[in-house]
Amino acid sequence: MTWARRIEGRVVTDVVAAIVVALTIGYAIVDPPGPSSPWPTWSAWPVAALVSLPIALRRRRPRAMLVLACAAATLATLSGAVAAGMIWLTFVPTVLALYLVATTASATWSVSALVACALAATGAILIFYDQVLPGLPLPQTPSELPPSWPVEIGAICVFLVVGWAVGGAVRWKRETTARLVRHLSEAAVADERRRIARELHDVIGHSMSLIAVKATVANHVADERPQEVRAALAVIERTSRGALTEIQRVLGLLRSDGDLADTHVPAPGMADLPELADHARSAGVEVELTVHGEAALPPTVAMSVYRIVQQALTNVITHAGPTRCSVTVGIDGRTATIDVTDDGPRHGRPPRASRGGGHGLIGMRERVKMYGGTFEADFRPEGGFRITARLPYDQNGAVT
């Protein structure tokens, strides 16, 4: 609806412009500054209307209207139907049509049109001053604007170049804006893909690590301790169901093109941290979870805290095995801090180099970066590994 109104407004503007230009050209022919046209006085208005008509129709057929405007002005000049000294005014519709062509056509086409119009106008004026003007009766009073073909040619060429240049600048601006919008759209899609990939990595990585550990335990004690096998299978079942629910939530985002918070399955948050600790305990990690602060976190920040703790515990399960781990989360209303420290693998097993890299740490670092916070992850001198993160935020979950 808005687009249609905009088109109607432009058409009305073109019609008004065509009428104004036609009246100006007609008046110049009726009362010229130089010798009068040999045509009847009444003919000035049909000639002016014909020359100005392309202005009203230029948005429908820009190229055709440019050809019509230039041809009409050229024929009117060659036939002597225009005003000597004001021929340049007859080519104003050509300038307006050329502007629109320059905004819509390629640079090669618009430059060719500019050159063709300039050559046509120049040739018509030279012929007029050489063959038509000498046969016109001299005015009874001295002309206030003596006819001069260099002035007329110069004025027309300047107007044509200005119209073409402005149209080209508008076209360049539109193309630049379109490229920028396309680039921003592609960047948004890429960011969304990375965000979804992080979600899937966190969900699948944590769940599969826990399932792998419990499956290994069940396989080793299947004959001697069947009760422990049953407990391990229960953990595997619970973990796999939870992973499927999370994956369905993320895949629902792909289908709905919405935000993670818009899916029907609730996003994990601070209330789910104890369950994370229980999962890690079932994998043999002694987890001590501590949460300081009573302030409620915005949903996006709470989910980021959950994912960081989840990935940190996944790293402990995967790389340190049965060990002790301390998880501390602090909330003060403006900043969320996370500290995850483990004692390293037991039985003297050397630490794995992958603890210092991989997609898990990269994902955590990117989550913290979104909030302009700080993230550190490194081996401890006394043994083990430590991850610290600080996420500043406001109550809307945005970066402070």
C-alpha positions as CSV (number, residue, x, y, z in Angstrom):
1,M,0.0,0.0,0.0
2,T,2.8,2.4,0.9
3,W,4.6,1.5,-2.3
4,A,1.6,2.2,-4.4
5,R,1.1,5.6,-2.8
6,R,4.7,6.4,-3.4
7,I,4.4,5.5,-7.1
8,E,1.2,7.6,-7.4
9,G,2.9,10.5,-5.7
10,R,5.8,10.4,-8.2
11,V,3.4,10.2,-11.2
12,V,1.5,13.2,-9.9
13,T,4.8,15.1,-9.5
14,D,5.9,14.2,-13.0
15,V,2.6,15.4,-14.5
16,V,2.9,18.7,-12.6
17,A,6.5,19.1,-13.7
18,A,5.4,18.5,-17.3
19,I,2.7,21.1,-17.1
20,V,5.1,23.7,-15.6
21,V,7.8,23.1,-18.2
22,A,5.2,23.2,-21.1
23,L,3.9,26.5,-19.9
24,T,7.4,27.9,-19.6
25,I,8.4,26.7,-23.1
26,G,5.1,28.0,-24.6
27,Y,5.6,31.4,-23.0
28,A,9.2,31.6,-24.3
29,I,7.9,30.8,-27.9
30,V,5.1,33.4,-27.7
31,D,7.3,36.1,-26.2
32,P,10.9,35.2,-27.1
33,P,13.9,37.4,-26.3
34,G,15.1,37.1,-29.9
35,P,13.4,36.8,-33.3
36,S,10.0,35.3,-33.2
37,S,9.1,32.0,-34.8
38,P,7.4,32.1,-38.2
39,W,4.8,29.6,-36.9
40,P,1.3,30.9,-35.8
41,T,1.2,32.1,-32.2
42,W,-1.3,29.4,-31.2
43,S,1.1,26.7,-32.3
44,A,3.4,27.5,-29.4
45,W,1.2,25.6,-26.9
46,P,0.8,22.3,-28.9
47,V,4.6,22.3,-29.6
48,A,5.3,23.0,-25.9
49,A,2.9,20.2,-24.9
50,L,4.4,17.7,-27.3
51,V,8.0,18.5,-26.2
52,S,7.0,18.2,-22.4
53,L,4.8,15.1,-22.7
54,P,7.8,12.7,-22.0
55,I,8.2,14.2,-18.5
56,A,4.8,12.9,-17.5
57,L,5.4,9.4,-18.9
58,R,9.1,8.9,-18.2
59,R,8.7,6.5,-15.2
60,R,6.8,4.0,-17.3
61,R,9.2,3.8,-20.2
62,P,12.4,5.8,-19.3
63,R,14.4,5.0,-22.4
64,A,11.5,5.4,-24.9
65,M,10.6,8.8,-23.3
66,L,14.2,9.9,-23.5
67,V,14.3,9.2,-27.3
68,L,10.9,10.9,-27.7
69,A,11.9,14.0,-25.7
70,C,15.2,14.4,-27.6
71,A,13.6,13.8,-31.0
72,A,10.7,16.2,-30.3
73,A,13.1,19.0,-29.2
74,T,15.4,18.4,-32.2
75,L,12.5,18.5,-34.7
76,A,11.0,21.6,-33.1
77,T,14.4,23.3,-33.4
78,L,15.1,22.2,-37.0
79,S,11.6,23.3,-38.0
80,G,11.9,26.8,-36.4
81,A,9.0,26.2,-34.0
82,V,11.1,27.3,-31.0
83,A,12.3,30.6,-29.7
84,A,15.7,31.9,-30.7
85,G,17.9,32.4,-27.7
86,M,15.7,30.0,-25.6
87,I,16.3,26.7,-27.5
88,W,18.0,25.2,-24.5
89,L,14.7,25.4,-22.7
90,T,13.2,23.0,-25.2
91,F,15.7,20.4,-24.2
92,V,14.8,20.5,-20.5
93,P,12.5,17.5,-20.8
94,T,15.4,15.6,-22.4
95,V,17.5,16.4,-19.3
96,L,14.8,15.2,-16.9
97,A,14.3,12.0,-18.9
98,L,18.1,11.4,-19.1
99,Y,18.3,11.8,-15.3
100,L,15.8,8.9,-14.8
101,V,17.6,6.8,-17.4
102,A,20.9,7.3,-15.6
103,T,19.2,6.1,-12.3
104,T,17.9,2.9,-13.9
105,A,20.2,1.9,-16.8
106,S,23.7,0.7,-16.9
107,A,26.6,3.2,-17.0
108,T,27.4,2.3,-20.6
109,W,23.9,2.8,-21.8
110,S,23.4,6.1,-19.9
111,V,26.8,7.5,-21.2
112,S,25.8,6.5,-24.7
113,A,22.4,8.3,-24.2
114,L,24.2,11.4,-22.9
115,V,26.5,11.6,-25.9
116,A,23.7,11.0,-28.4
117,C,21.5,13.7,-26.8
118,A,24.3,16.2,-26.7
119,L,25.2,15.5,-30.4
120,A,21.6,15.8,-31.5
121,A,21.1,19.1,-29.6
122,T,24.4,20.5,-30.9
123,G,23.6,19.6,-34.5
124,A,20.0,21.0,-34.3
125,I,21.2,24.3,-32.9
126,L,24.0,24.7,-35.4
127,I,21.5,24.1,-38.3
128,F,19.0,26.4,-36.7
129,Y,21.4,29.3,-36.4
130,D,22.9,28.6,-39.9
131,Q,19.7,28.1,-41.9
132,V,16.5,29.1,-39.9
133,L,17.5,32.1,-37.9
134,P,18.7,34.3,-40.9
135,G,15.2,34.0,-42.4
136,L,13.3,35.1,-39.3
137,P,12.1,38.7,-39.1
138,L,14.1,40.9,-36.8
139,P,12.4,42.0,-33.5
140,Q,11.0,45.5,-33.4
141,T,12.9,46.2,-30.1
142,P,16.5,45.3,-29.3
143,S,16.7,41.8,-27.8
144,E,17.4,41.6,-24.1
145,L,19.1,38.3,-24.7
146,P,20.9,38.2,-28.0
147,P,20.8,34.8,-29.6
148,S,24.1,33.0,-29.4
149,W,24.7,29.4,-30.5
150,P,27.8,28.9,-28.2
151,V,25.7,29.9,-25.2
152,E,22.8,27.7,-26.2
153,I,25.0,24.7,-26.9
154,G,27.0,25.2,-23.7
155,A,23.8,25.5,-21.6
156,I,22.3,22.4,-23.0
157,C,25.5,20.3,-22.6
158,V,25.9,21.5,-19.0
159,F,22.3,20.6,-18.1
160,L,22.6,17.2,-19.8
161,V,25.8,16.4,-17.9
162,V,24.4,17.6,-14.6
163,G,21.2,15.5,-15.1
164,W,23.3,12.4,-16.1
165,A,25.7,12.9,-13.2
166,V,23.0,13.3,-10.6
167,G,21.1,10.3,-11.9
168,G,24.4,8.2,-11.9
169,A,25.0,9.3,-8.3
170,V,21.5,8.2,-7.3
171,R,22.0,4.9,-9.0
172,W,25.4,4.3,-7.3
173,K,23.8,5.1,-3.9
174,R,21.0,2.7,-4.5
175,E,23.4,-0.1,-5.6
176,T,25.7,0.6,-2.6
177,T,22.7,0.5,-0.2
178,A,21.5,-2.7,-1.8
179,R,24.9,-4.3,-1.5
180,L,25.2,-3.2,2.2
181,V,21.7,-4.6,3.0
182,R,22.7,-7.9,1.2
183,H,26.0,-8.0,3.1
184,L,24.2,-7.4,6.5
185,S,21.7,-10.0,5.7
186,E,24.3,-12.6,4.8
187,A,26.3,-11.6,7.9
188,A,23.1,-12.1,10.0
189,V,22.5,-15.5,8.5
190,A,26.2,-16.5,9.1
191,D,25.9,-15.3,12.8
192,E,22.7,-17.3,13.2
193,R,24.3,-20.4,11.8
194,R,27.3,-20.1,14.1
195,R,24.9,-19.6,17.1
196,I,22.9,-22.7,16.1
197,A,26.1,-24.6,15.6
198,R,27.2,-23.6,19.1
199,E,24.0,-24.7,20.6
200,L,24.2,-28.1,18.9
201,H,27.8,-28.5,19.9
202,D,27.1,-27.8,23.5
203,V,24.0,-30.1,23.6
204,I,25.5,-33.0,21.7
205,G,29.0,-32.7,23.2
206,H,27.9,-32.7,26.8
207,S,25.3,-35.5,26.3
208,M,27.5,-37.8,24.2
209,S,30.4,-37.4,26.6
210,L,28.2,-38.4,29.6
211,I,26.7,-41.3,27.6
212,A,30.1,-42.5,26.5
213,V,31.4,-42.6,30.1
214,K,28.3,-44.4,31.4
215,A,28.3,-46.9,28.5
216,T,32.0,-47.7,29.2
217,V,31.3,-48.2,32.9
218,A,28.3,-50.4,32.1
219,N,30.4,-52.5,29.7
220,H,33.1,-53.1,32.2
221,V,30.9,-54.1,35.1
222,A,28.2,-55.9,33.2
223,D,29.0,-59.3,34.6
224,E,30.0,-58.5,38.2
225,R,27.6,-55.6,39.1
226,P,24.4,-55.7,37.1
227,Q,22.8,-53.2,39.4
228,E,25.4,-50.6,38.5
229,V,24.7,-51.4,34.8
230,R,21.1,-50.7,35.3
231,A,21.9,-47.4,37.0
232,A,24.3,-46.5,34.1
233,L,21.5,-47.3,31.6
234,A,19.1,-45.1,33.5
235,V,21.6,-42.2,33.3
236,I,22.1,-42.9,29.5
237,E,18.3,-42.9,29.0
238,R,17.7,-39.7,30.9
239,T,20.6,-37.9,29.2
240,S,19.6,-39.0,25.7
241,R,16.0,-37.9,26.3
242,G,17.2,-34.5,27.5
243,A,19.5,-34.2,24.5
244,L,16.7,-35.0,22.1
245,T,14.5,-32.3,23.7
246,E,17.3,-29.8,23.4
247,I,18.0,-30.7,19.8
248,Q,14.3,-30.5,18.9
249,R,14.3,-27.0,20.4
250,V,17.3,-25.9,18.3
251,L,15.9,-27.5,15.1
252,G,12.6,-25.8,15.8
253,L,14.5,-22.6,15.5
254,L,15.6,-23.5,12.0
255,R,12.0,-24.3,11.0
256,S,10.5,-21.1,12.5
257,D,13.3,-18.6,11.7
258,G,12.8,-17.2,15.1
259,D,14.9,-16.8,18.2
260,L,15.9,-19.5,20.6
261,A,13.7,-18.0,23.2
262,D,10.7,-18.2,20.9
263,T,10.6,-22.0,20.7
264,H,8.0,-23.9,22.7
265,V,10.6,-25.9,24.7
266,P,11.9,-23.7,27.6
267,A,15.5,-22.6,27.2
268,P,17.8,-23.9,30.0
269,G,18.9,-21.4,32.7
270,M,20.1,-21.0,36.2
271,A,17.6,-23.4,37.6
272,D,19.0,-26.2,35.5
273,L,22.6,-25.9,36.9
274,P,22.0,-28.5,39.7
275,E,20.9,-31.0,37.1
276,L,24.2,-30.4,35.2
277,A,26.1,-31.0,38.4
278,D,24.2,-34.3,38.9
279,H,25.0,-35.4,35.4
280,A,28.7,-34.8,36.0
281,R,28.6,-36.6,39.3
282,S,27.0,-39.6,37.6
283,A,30.1,-39.6,35.3
284,G,32.4,-39.8,38.4
285,V,33.2,-36.1,38.8
286,E,32.8,-34.8,42.3
287,V,31.1,-31.5,41.6
288,E,30.7,-28.7,44.2
289,L,28.2,-26.2,42.9
290,T,27.9,-22.7,44.5
291,V,25.7,-19.9,43.3
292,H,26.1,-16.4,44.9
293,G,23.5,-13.7,44.4
294,E,19.7,-13.5,44.3
295,A,19.3,-11.2,41.3
296,A,17.3,-12.7,38.4
297,L,19.2,-13.0,35.2
298,P,17.7,-12.1,31.8
299,P,16.8,-15.3,29.9
300,T,19.6,-14.9,27.3
301,V,22.3,-14.3,29.9
302,A,21.0,-17.2,32.0
303,M,21.2,-19.5,29.0
304,S,24.8,-18.3,28.2
305,V,25.8,-19.0,31.8
306,Y,24.2,-22.5,31.6
307,R,26.0,-23.3,28.3
308,I,29.4,-22.1,29.6
309,V,29.1,-24.3,32.7
310,Q,27.8,-27.2,30.6
311,Q,30.7,-27.0,28.3
312,A,33.2,-26.6,31.1
313,L,31.9,-29.7,32.8
314,T,31.9,-31.6,29.5
315,N,35.6,-30.8,29.2
316,V,36.2,-32.0,32.7
317,I,34.3,-35.3,32.0
318,T,36.1,-35.8,28.7
319,H,39.6,-34.7,29.5
320,A,40.1,-35.1,33.2
321,G,38.0,-38.2,34.0
322,P,37.0,-38.9,37.6
323,T,38.2,-35.9,39.5
324,R,37.0,-33.1,41.8
325,C,35.5,-29.9,40.3
326,S,34.3,-26.7,41.8
327,V,31.7,-24.6,40.0
328,T,31.0,-21.1,41.3
329,V,28.5,-18.7,39.7
330,G,28.2,-15.1,41.0
331,I,25.4,-12.7,40.2
332,D,25.3,-9.0,41.4
333,G,22.6,-7.5,39.1
334,R,25.0,-6.2,36.5
335,T,27.6,-8.9,36.0
336,A,27.5,-12.7,36.0
337,T,30.8,-14.4,36.9
338,I,31.6,-18.1,36.3
339,D,34.6,-20.0,37.8
340,V,35.1,-23.7,37.0
341,T,38.1,-25.4,38.5
342,D,39.1,-29.0,38.5
343,D,42.0,-30.9,40.2
344,G,43.1,-32.6,37.0
345,P,43.1,-36.4,36.2
346,R,43.8,-38.8,39.0
347,H,46.3,-41.6,39.1
348,G,49.0,-39.4,37.7
349,R,47.5,-39.3,34.2
350,P,49.1,-36.4,32.1
351,P,46.7,-33.6,31.1
352,R,45.6,-33.6,27.5
353,A,46.8,-30.7,25.3
354,S,43.3,-30.3,23.9
355,R,42.1,-28.8,27.1
356,G,43.6,-25.6,25.9
357,G,41.8,-25.4,22.5
358,G,39.0,-27.0,20.5
359,H,35.5,-26.0,19.6
360,G,34.4,-26.1,23.3
361,L,36.6,-23.3,24.4
362,I,36.0,-21.4,21.2
363,G,32.3,-21.5,21.8
364,M,32.6,-20.4,25.4
365,R,34.9,-17.5,24.3
366,E,32.4,-16.4,21.7
367,R,29.5,-16.4,24.1
368,V,31.4,-14.2,26.5
369,K,32.5,-12.0,23.6
370,M,28.9,-11.3,22.7
371,Y,28.5,-9.5,26.1
372,G,31.9,-7.7,25.9
373,G,33.1,-9.7,28.8
374,T,36.4,-11.5,29.6
375,F,37.3,-15.2,29.4
376,E,40.3,-17.1,30.6
377,A,41.1,-20.8,30.3
378,D,44.4,-22.4,31.3
379,F,46.1,-25.1,33.2
380,R,46.8,-24.5,36.9
381,P,50.3,-24.7,38.2
382,E,49.3,-27.0,41.0
383,G,47.5,-29.2,38.6
384,G,44.1,-29.3,36.9
385,F,42.4,-26.7,34.7
386,R,40.5,-23.5,35.4
387,I,37.9,-21.5,33.4
388,T,36.8,-18.1,34.4
389,A,34.2,-15.9,32.6
390,R,32.7,-12.5,33.3
391,L,29.5,-11.4,31.5
392,P,28.4,-7.8,32.0
393,Y,24.8,-7.1,31.1
394,D,21.7,-4.9,31.7
395,Q,18.3,-6.1,32.6
396,N,17.3,-6.6,29.0
397,G,20.2,-9.0,28.5
398,A,22.1,-6.5,26.3
399,V,25.8,-5.6,26.5
400,T,26.5,-2.8,29.0
